[in-house]
């Protein structure tokens, strides 16, 4: 869990994904379209990815990917991010995390 906390606190926007997850790509594309630099960790490609996946499950990530963190805070998966976007809460959240300047 300490490793996970360190990883999400180092960058404004972090997505944990798997290389085969199309929803992770969708969320990453949405955020990148706003001009946000997204840090993506592919759990099936990084060292200790299985350990991080288990830590995400303990946080309540179901499904485990995509797991989106903004400003070090766990936001949720694709449906939570899309819900924030639809109710116009996503951009202010990104601004307060320092990920978006406009």
Buried (B, 14 or more C-beta within 10 A) or exposed (E): EEEBEEBBEEBBBBBBBBEEBEBBBBBBEBBEEBEBEBBBBBBEEEEEBEBBBEBBEEBEBEEBBBBBBBBBEBBBBBEBBBEBBEEEEBBEBBEEBEBBEE
